[in-house]
């Protein structure tokens, strides 16, 4: 299960980031998603599962960003 280990490392990395770094990471992932969607339209995207993985990373970043905002407001 290398994917599970990689996902766990990714989550641990996101937990350690502050809100500003999470926002920067979010913008980076959104650009990646846009680029992949464009490549899909041109039929040059070989691994279509990247779209779902990127959307999940974006959702995970939103979750950790919300948690960071709640911590700051306390």
PAZAPA-4460 file (N, C-alpha, C; in steps of 0.05 Angstrom, whole numbers, plus 32768, in hexadecimal, padded with zeros to 4 digits):
% residues 74
    n_x    n_y    n_z   ca_x   ca_y   ca_z    c_x    c_y    c_z   seq   type   mol
   8010   7FE8   8000   8000   8000   8000   8011   8019   8000     1      X     A
   8020   801E   7FEC   8030   8037   7FEB   801F   8050   7FEA     2      X     A
   8008   804E   7FDD   7FF7   8066   7FDB   7FED   806F   7FF7     3      X     A
   7FE7   805C   8008   7FDD   8063   8023   7FF3   8071   8033     4      X     A
   800B   8066   8031   8022   8072   803F   8028   808E   8034     5      X     A
   8026   8091   801A   802B   80AC   800E   8015   80BF   8017     6      X     A
   7FFC   80B6   8018   7FE6   80C8   8021   7FEA   80D0   803E     7      X     A
   7FF3   80BD   804F   7FF8   80C4   806B   800E   80D9   806E     8      X     A
   8023   80D6   805F   8038   80E9   805F   802E   8105   8056     9      X     A
   801D   8104   8042   8012   811D   8037   8001   812B   804D    10      X     A
   7FF1   811B   805B   7FE0   8126   8070   7FF1   8132   8086    11      X     A
   8005   8124   808E   8017   812E   80A3   8024   8148   809B    12      X     A
   802C   8149   8082   8038   8162   8077   8025   8179   8078    13      X     A
   800C   8174   8071   7FF7   8189   8071   7FF1   8192   808D    14      X     A
   7FF1   8180   80A0   7FEB   8187   80BC   8000   819B   80C6    15      X     A
   8018   8197   80BE   802E   81A8   80C8   802F   81C4   80BC    16      X     A
   8020   81C9   80A7   8020   81E3   809A   800E   81F7   80A8    17      X     A
   8015   8211   80A6   8004   8225   80B1   7FF0   822E   809B    18      X     A
   7FDE   8240   80A2   7FC8   8248   8090   7FD3   8254   8076    19      X     A
   7FE7   8265   8078   7FF2   8272   8060   7FFE   825D   804D    20      X     A
   800C   824A   8058   8018   8235   8047   8003   8223   803B    21      X     A
   7FED   821E   804A   7FD7   820E   803F   7FCA   821C   8028    22      X     A
   7FC6   8237   802B   7FBA   8246   8015   7FCB   8245   7FFC    23      X     A
   7FE5   8247   7FFF   7FF8   8245   7FE9   7FF6   822A   7FDC    24      X     A
   7FF5   8215   7FED   7FF3   81FA   7FE2   7FD9   81F5   7FD4    25      X     A
   7FC3   8202   7FDE   7FA9   8200   7FD1   7FAA   820C   7FB5    26      X     A
   7FB6   8223   7FB2   7FB7   8230   7F98   7FC8   821E   7F85    27      X     A
   7FDD   8212   7F8F   7FEE   8201   7F7E   7FDE   81E9   7F75    28      X     A
   7FCE   81DD   7F86   7FBE   81C5   7F7F   7FA8   81CD   7F6B    29      X     A
   7F9C   81E5   7F6F   7F87   81EE   7F5C   7F93   81F2   7F40    30      X     A
   7FAB   81FC   7F3F   7FB8   81FF   7F25   7FBE   81E4   7F18    31      X     A
   7FC6   81D1   7F28   7FCB   81B6   7F1F   7FB1   81AA   7F14    32      X     A
   7F9B   81AE   7F22   7F82   81A3   7F19   7F7A   81AF   7EFF    33      X     A
   7F7D   81CA   7EFC   7F75   81D7   7EE4   7F86   81CD   7ECC    34      X     A
   7FA0   81CA   7ED1   7FB2   81C0   7EBC   7FAB   81A4   7EB4    35      X     A
   7FA4   8193   7EC7   7F9C   8177   7EC1   7F82   8176   7EB2    36      X     A
   7F6F   8188   7EB9   7F56   8189   7EAB   7F5A   8191   7E8E    37      X     A
   7F6C   81A4   7E8A   7F72   81AE   7E6F   7F7F   8197   7E5F    38      X     A
   7F92   8189   7E6C   7F9F   8172   7E5E   7F8B   815C   7E57    39      X     A
   7F78   8158   7E69   7F63   8144   7E64   7F53   814C   7E4B    40      X     A
   7F4D   8165   7E49   7F3E   816F   7E32   7F4D   816B   7E18    41      X     A
   7F67   816E   7E19   7F78   816B   7E02   7F80   814D   7DFD    42      X     A
   7F76   813C   7E0F   7F7B   811F   7E0E   7F99   8119   7E11    43      X     A
   7FA7   8129   7E20   7FC3   8124   7E25   7FC9   811B   7E41    44      X     A
   7FB4   8118   7E51   7FB7   8110   7E6D   7FB5   80F1   7E6E    45      X     A
   7FCB   80E5   7E75   7FCD   80C8   7E75   7FC0   80BB   7E8E    46      X     A
   7FC4   80C7   7EA5   7FBA   80BD   7EBE   7FA2   80CD   7EC8    47      X     A
   7F8A   80C5   7EC0   7F73   80D5   7EC7   7F6C   80D4   7EE4    48      X     A
   7F77   80C1   7EF3   7F72   80C0   7F10   7F7F   80D8   7F1E    49      X     A
   7F91   80E6   7F11   7F9D   80FE   7F1D   7F88   8113   7F24    50      X     A
   7F73   8115   7F14   7F5E   8128   7F19   7F51   8123   7F34    51      X     A
   7F49   810A   7F39   7F3C   8103   7F52   7F4F   8107   7F69    52      X     A
   7F68   80FF   7F66   7F7C   8102   7F7B   7F81   8120   7F82    53      X     A
   7F81   8130   7F6D   7F86   814D   7F72   7F6E   8159   7F80    54      X     A
   7F56   8151   7F78   7F3E   815C   7F85   7F3D   8153   7FA3    55      X     A
   7F46   813B   7FA9   7F47   8132   7FC4   7F5C   8141   7FD4    56      X     A
   7F73   8147   7FC8   7F87   8157   7FD6   7F7C   8173   7FDB    57      X     A
   7F6E   817F   7FC8   7F62   8199   7FCC   7F4E   8199   7FE4    58      X     A
   7F3D   8184   7FE5   7F2A   8182   7FFB   7F39   817E   8015    59      X     A
   7F4E   816F   8016   7F5D   816A   802E   7F6A   8184   8037    60      X     A
   7F74   8194   8024   7F81   81AE   802B   7F6B   81C1   8037    61      X     A
   7F53   81C1   802B   7F3E   81D1   8036   7F37   81C9   8052    62      X     A
   7F37   81B0   8058   7F32   81A6   8073   7F47   81B0   8087    63      X     A
   7F60   81AC   8080   7F75   81B5   8092   7F77   81D4   8094    64      X     A
   7F70   81E1   807F   7F6F   81FF   8080   7F59   8208   8093    65      X     A
   7F42   81FB   8092   7F2C   8201   80A5   7F34   81FC   80C1    66      X     A
   7F42   81E5   80C6   7F4B   81DF   80E1   7F5F   81F4   80EB    67      X     A
   7F70   81FD   80D9   7F84   8212   80E1   7F76   822C   80E8    68      X     A
   7F61   8233   80D8   7F52   824B   80DD   7F44   824A   80F8    69      X     A
   7F39   8232   80FF   7F2B   822F   8118   7F3F   8231   812F    70      X     A
   7F56   8227   812C   7F6B   8228   8141   7F72   8245   8146    71      X     A
   7F75   8255   8130   7F7D   8271   8133   7F67   8281   8140    72      X     A
   7F4E   827A   813C   7F38   828A   8147   7F34   8285   8165    73      X     A
   7F3F   8270   8170   7F3C   826A   818C   7F4D   827B   819E    74      X     A
***
